Amino acid sequence: MLDENGGKLKTIAWSEICPWLAIFRTFRLAICFRILLLAAVAVLLTVLVWGVLNKVFAPDPDQTELAGPCAGFSWNAVTGAVPDEPGLPGTGRCPVISRQFGEPGVVRQYTNPLFGTWIQLSQPLLRCFHPNATGWDIFCLLIGGLASLAVWAYFGGAITRIAAVQIACGERVSLGDAMRYAFRKWPAYFVAPLVPLLGVVLSAVPVWLVGLLLNANVGVLPAALIWPLMLVAGMVMALLLLGLIFGWPLMWATISTEGTDSFDALSRSYAYVFQRPLQYLFYAIVAAAFGTISWILVSNFAAAVVALTNWAASWGCGTERIDAIAAGGETLGRIGYAGSMLILFWIGCVKLLAVGFLYGYFWTAVTVIYLLLRRDVDATEMDEVYLDADADEQTYGLPPMTTDDAGAPVIDDNK
């Protein structure tokens, strides 16, 4: 290939021709220990929060599981996402939050780091619109959803901050800096998804009031006369929810990239979703496909760590002994049982870090998608990101100046 001067072009700027190739940088970033640790801690806190809420709001085992986690949602459910031995992936679902809000066999989310995690984190909102949801179910889901939002507003914000700075300008953000940034911006992360929900509630109130007229036969006709206005309110609610479901991850990427507030994050996310839906879909499909391959590698690596450790240990104690420990050690006496539980705990920590990759990849991929959509809509280069100014950094400038009797500028030694 020749340029306009007849010389050969030795390199091709693929990042300019195909900017979406930046999505393939997410794997290396998502497996760094900082992001794995943040995501794993957030998953563990989510498990604990929903476990407590399940005990408080759904103590009756016969009560509907719509309102909270099912009885089997526990530490074992989290670590069950990673097999004990490596192998080809099946069609098993990720149990981290997949059964958390739904009836058994209804919600089946597969272990896709993008689409699966996206749907799982959106479940509190989605289950509120279940046709069989009662007022109590919705109340419990709202409480659990707000608790999950509080957790992920902090840890998701820290992960997206690390990803934004690393991908945009190649600078490494320490774990402490990311956590401090997320702490300062936590109110913005937390409030941003709630603003559209407030709009939905305000639009639903007049429709609810008109619905009260439908209880009386004489009220059906007056309600029918103003029903077009009710349909307008329904359209507003549909648009708000559509933008929220597909745009809420972009809100946190906006705050982490731009250093802005909730309203700017809301404005940008809705604009990008509705102005570039096809590009958004394309980026999401590429990220989901790459994430699936990445998860196969990560889950099999974690399974290999567990399997090879057990294999090497079995040379000293035998396979039957390892199987007894893996079964919980109930036949090994009290001390043996305690030791078995501790071994299973350490194995669970390895699997928890692997599960953290699902969420770490989700937040890093969403950040890259935000940068791509910002480039498409606002023509902003992907290397532009808000960086905190160092408060302790010394600044330099001209010394204080004055003029002498002749009017010439001189340095003022008195200042």
C-alpha positions in Angstrom: 0.0 0.0 0.0 1.3 3.4 -1.0 0.7 6.8 0.5 0.1 10.0 -1.5 3.9 10.6 -1.8 4.6 7.2 -3.2 6.1 5.8 0.0 5.1 2.5 1.6 2.8 2.4 4.6 4.5 0.1 7.1 1.7 0.1 9.8 -2.0 0.3 9.8 -3.8 2.1 12.7 -6.3 -0.6 13.4 -7.5 1.3 16.5 -8.7 4.1 14.2 -10.2 1.9 11.5 -11.9 -0.5 14.0 -12.1 1.3 17.4 -14.2 -1.5 18.8 -11.1 -3.7 19.0 -10.6 -1.9 22.3 -13.1 -4.4 23.7 -10.4 -7.1 23.5 -8.4 -5.2 26.0 -10.9 -5.9 28.7 -9.7 -9.4 29.5 -6.3 -8.4 30.6 -7.8 -5.6 32.7 -10.6 -7.8 34.2 -8.2 -10.4 35.5 -6.0 -8.0 37.4 -6.1 -8.7 41.1 -7.5 -5.2 42.0 -10.7 -5.7 40.0 -11.1 -9.4 40.9 -10.8 -8.4 44.6 -13.3 -5.6 44.3 -15.8 -7.7 42.4 -15.5 -10.7 44.7 -16.0 -8.6 47.8 -19.1 -7.0 46.2 -20.5 -10.5 45.3 -19.9 -11.7 48.8 -21.6 -8.6 50.3 -24.6 -9.1 48.0 -24.9 -12.7 49.1 -24.8 -11.6 52.8 -27.3 -8.8 52.2 -29.9 -11.0 50.5 -29.3 -13.8 53.0 -30.2 -11.4 55.8 -33.2 -10.0 53.9 -34.4 -13.5 53.2 -34.4 -14.3 56.9 -36.1 -11.0 57.8 -38.8 -10.7 55.1 -39.3 -14.4 54.1 -38.9 -16.5 57.2 -41.7 -18.8 56.1 -40.3 -21.5 53.7 -43.8 -21.8 52.1 -43.8 -18.1 51.2 -43.3 -17.2 47.6 -39.6 -16.9 46.6 -40.4 -13.9 44.4 -39.5 -11.5 47.2 -36.1 -12.8 48.1 -33.4 -15.4 47.6 -34.4 -19.0 47.5 -33.4 -21.2 50.3 -30.4 -22.6 48.5 -28.9 -19.2 47.7 -25.7 -19.3 49.8 -22.0 -19.5 49.8 -22.3 -23.0 48.1 -24.5 -21.4 45.4 -21.8 -18.8 44.7 -18.9 -21.3 44.5 -21.0 -23.7 42.5 -20.6 -21.5 39.4 -17.1 -22.9 39.1 -16.7 -26.7 38.6 -14.3 -28.7 40.7 -12.5 -30.1 37.6 -11.8 -28.4 34.3 -13.6 -29.4 31.2 -15.7 -28.2 28.3 -18.5 -25.9 29.4 -22.0 -27.1 29.7 -25.2 -25.0 29.9 -25.1 -24.5 33.6 -26.3 -21.2 34.9 -24.4 -18.9 37.2 -26.2 -19.3 40.6 -24.7 -16.1 42.0 -27.9 -14.0 41.6 -29.8 -16.1 39.0 -32.1 -17.7 41.5 -32.0 -14.8 43.9 -35.2 -13.1 42.8 -37.1 -15.8 40.9 -39.0 -19.0 41.4 -37.0 -22.2 40.9 -36.7 -23.0 37.2 -38.0 -19.7 36.0 -34.9 -17.5 36.0 -32.1 -19.3 34.2 -29.2 -17.0 33.5 -26.1 -18.5 31.9 -22.6 -17.6 32.8 -22.1 -14.9 30.3 -20.1 -12.0 31.8 -22.0 -9.4 29.9 -25.6 -10.3 29.3 -25.9 -12.7 32.2 -24.5 -10.3 34.7 -26.5 -7.5 33.2 -29.8 -9.3 33.7 -28.9 -10.6 37.1 -28.1 -7.2 38.5 -31.3 -5.9 36.9 -33.5 -8.6 38.5 -34.8 -6.5 41.4 -36.4 -4.1 38.9 -37.5 -6.7 36.4 -39.2 -8.9 39.1 -41.2 -5.9 40.3 -43.2 -6.1 37.0 -44.0 -9.8 37.4 -47.7 -10.3 36.9 -48.0 -12.4 40.1 -46.0 -9.9 42.3 -47.9 -8.6 45.3 -47.4 -5.4 47.1 -45.3 -7.2 49.7 -43.2 -8.8 47.0 -42.5 -5.4 45.4 -41.7 -3.9 48.8 -39.1 -6.7 49.5 -37.7 -6.4 46.1 -37.3 -2.7 46.4 -35.5 -3.1 49.8 -33.2 -5.7 48.4 -32.7 -3.7 45.2 -31.7 -0.6 47.1 -29.3 -2.6 49.2 -27.7 -4.2 46.2 -27.5 -0.8 44.5 -25.7 0.6 47.5 -23.1 -2.2 47.3 -22.5 -2.0 43.6 -22.6 1.8 43.5 -19.4 1.7 45.5 -17.6 -1.4 44.1 -18.9 -1.0 40.5 -17.8 2.7 40.6 -14.3 1.7 41.7 -14.0 -0.9 39.0 -15.2 1.4 36.2 -12.8 4.1 37.4 -9.9 1.8 37.1 -11.1 0.7 33.7 -11.7 4.2 32.4 -8.3 5.6 33.3 -6.4 2.5 32.2 -8.1 2.2 28.8 -8.3 5.9 28.1 -4.7 6.9 28.9 -2.9 3.8 30.0 -2.3 5.0 33.5 -2.6 2.6 36.4 -5.1 3.5 39.2 -4.2 2.0 42.6 -6.8 0.2 44.6 -6.8 3.0 47.2 -7.3 5.8 44.7 -10.1 3.9 43.0 -11.9 3.3 46.3 -11.4 6.9 47.4 -12.9 8.1 44.1 -15.8 5.8 44.4 -16.4 7.0 48.0 -16.6 10.6 46.8 -18.8 9.8 43.9 -21.0 7.2 45.7 -24.0 9.5 46.0 -23.9 10.2 42.2 -23.6 6.4 41.4 -26.4 5.6 43.8 -28.8 8.3 42.7 -28.4 8.1 38.9 -30.5 4.9 38.4 -33.1 6.2 40.8 -34.0 9.3 38.9 -35.8 7.5 36.0 -37.6 5.3 38.6 -38.9 8.5 40.2 -40.1 9.6 36.9 -41.9 6.3 36.4 -43.6 6.6 39.8 -44.7 10.2 39.1 -46.2 9.1 35.7 -47.9 6.1 37.3 -49.7 8.1 40.0 -52.3 9.8 37.8 -52.9 6.5 36.0 -53.4 4.8 39.4 -55.9 7.5 40.4 -57.9 7.1 37.2 -57.8 3.3 37.8 -59.7 3.9 41.0 -62.6 5.2 38.9 -62.7 1.9 37.1 -63.9 0.2 40.3 -67.3 1.8 39.8 -69.4 1.3 36.7 -70.2 5.0 36.4 -66.5 5.8 36.4 -65.6 3.7 33.3 -66.9 6.3 30.9 -65.1 9.3 32.5 -61.9 7.2 32.6 -62.4 6.3 28.9 -62.6 10.0 27.9 -59.2 10.8 29.4 -57.6 7.4 28.5 -55.5 8.9 25.7 -53.7 10.9 28.4 -53.2 7.7 30.3 -51.6 6.1 27.2 -49.3 9.1 27.0 -48.2 8.5 30.6 -47.7 4.8 29.7 -45.5 5.8 26.8 -43.4 8.0 29.1 -43.0 5.2 31.6 -42.0 2.8 28.8 -39.4 5.2 27.5 -38.0 5.8 30.9 -37.8 2.1 31.7 -36.3 1.2 28.3 -33.5 3.8 28.7 -33.0 2.7 32.3 -32.7 -1.1 31.6 -30.3 -0.6 28.8 -28.5 2.5 30.0 -28.0 2.1 33.7 -24.5 0.6 33.4 -23.5 3.5 31.2 -24.4 5.9 33.9 -21.6 4.6 36.2 -19.2 4.5 33.3 -20.0 8.2 32.7 -19.4 9.3 36.2 -16.1 7.3 36.3 -14.9 8.8 33.0 -16.2 12.3 33.1 -16.1 13.0 36.9 -19.6 14.3 36.6 -22.9 14.1 38.5 -26.0 11.9 38.3 -27.9 14.2 35.9 -25.1 14.3 33.3 -24.8 10.6 33.6 -28.5 10.2 33.0 -28.5 12.5 30.0 -25.5 10.9 28.3 -26.7 7.3 28.9 -30.2 8.0 27.5 -28.8 9.9 24.5 -26.3 7.1 23.6 -29.0 4.4 24.0 -31.6 6.1 21.8 -29.2 7.7 19.3 -26.9 4.8 18.6 -28.9 1.6 19.3 -27.4 -0.5 16.5 -23.8 0.4 17.5 -24.7 -0.3 21.1 -26.0 -3.7 20.1 -23.0 -4.5 18.0 -20.5 -3.6 20.8 -22.5 -5.6 23.3 -22.6 -8.7 21.1 -18.8 -8.5 20.5 -18.2 -8.0 24.3 -20.5 -10.9 25.1 -18.9 -13.3 22.7 -15.4 -12.4 23.9 -16.6 -12.6 27.5 -17.9 -16.1 27.0 -14.5 -17.3 25.7 -12.8 -15.4 28.6 -15.0 -17.0 31.2 -14.3 -20.5 29.8 -10.6 -19.8 30.4 -11.0 -18.3 33.8 -13.4 -20.9 35.2 -11.3 -23.8 33.9 -8.1 -22.2 35.3 -9.8 -21.9 38.7 -11.1 -25.5 38.4 -7.6 -26.7 37.5 -6.1 -25.0 40.6 -8.6 -26.9 42.8 -8.3 -30.2 40.9 -4.5 -30.2 40.8 -4.2 -29.4 44.5 -6.6 -32.2 45.4 -4.7 -34.5 43.0 -1.3 -33.8 44.6 -2.8 -34.1 48.1 -4.4 -37.5 47.2 -0.9 -38.9 46.7 -0.3 -38.5 50.4 -3.7 -39.4 51.9 -5.6 -41.2 49.1 -8.5 -40.3 46.9 -11.1 -41.5 49.4 -9.8 -39.2 52.0 -10.0 -36.2 49.7 -13.5 -37.2 48.7 -14.5 -37.3 52.4 -13.1 -33.8 52.9 -14.8 -32.5 49.8 -18.1 -34.0 51.1 -17.9 -31.9 54.3 -15.9 -34.1 56.6 -18.9 -35.3 58.6 -17.2 -38.7 59.1 -13.9 -37.3 60.2 -14.8 -36.3 63.8 -15.1 -32.8 65.2 -11.5 -31.7 64.5 -11.6 -33.3 61.1 -14.9 -31.6 60.3 -13.5 -28.2 61.3 -10.5 -28.8 59.1 -12.6 -29.8 56.2 -14.7 -26.7 56.5 -11.6 -24.6 56.5 -10.2 -26.4 53.4 -13.6 -25.9 51.6 -13.5 -22.2 52.6 -10.1 -21.7 51.0 -11.3 -23.5 47.9 -14.4 -21.3 47.9 -12.2 -18.2 48.0 -10.5 -19.3 44.8 -13.9 -19.9 43.2 -15.2 -16.6 44.5 -12.3 -14.7 42.8 -13.2 -16.6 39.5 -16.9 -15.5 40.0 -15.6 -12.0 40.5 -14.3 -12.1 37.0 -17.9 -12.3 35.7 -18.6 -8.9 37.3 -15.2 -7.4 36.8 -15.4 -8.1 33.1 -19.0 -6.7 33.0 -17.9 -3.3 34.4 -14.8 -3.1 32.3 -16.6 -4.0 29.1 -19.4 -1.5 29.9 -16.7 1.2 30.3 -15.2 0.5 26.9 -18.6 0.5 25.3 -19.3 3.9 26.9 -16.1 5.3 25.4 -17.0 3.9 22.0 -20.5 5.3 22.1 -19.2 8.7 23.3 -16.8 8.7 20.3 -19.7 7.9 17.9 -22.2 10.5 19.3 -20.0 13.3 20.7 -16.9 12.7 18.5 -14.8 12.6 21.6 -11.6 10.7 21.4 -11.3 7.6 23.6 -8.2 8.9 25.3 -10.0 11.7 27.1 -10.8 11.0 30.7 -11.2 13.1 33.9 -8.1 12.9 36.1 -8.1 14.0 39.7 -5.7 17.0 40.3 -3.2 16.3 43.1 -4.1 18.6 45.9 -0.5 18.4 47.3 1.1 19.1 43.9 3.2 22.2 44.0 2.4 24.8 41.4 4.8 27.2 39.8 4.3 30.5 38.1 5.8 33.9 37.7 7.1 35.7 40.8 5.2 38.8 42.0 6.0 41.7 39.7 6.0 45.5 40.1 7.4 48.5 38.1 10.2 50.8 38.9 10.3 54.6 38.6 10.9 54.3 34.8 7.9 51.9 34.4 10.0 48.8 33.7 8.7 45.5 35.3 10.8 44.2 38.2 10.5 41.5 40.8 8.8 42.6 44.0 11.1 41.4 46.8 8.6 42.4 49.4 6.2 39.5 48.5 
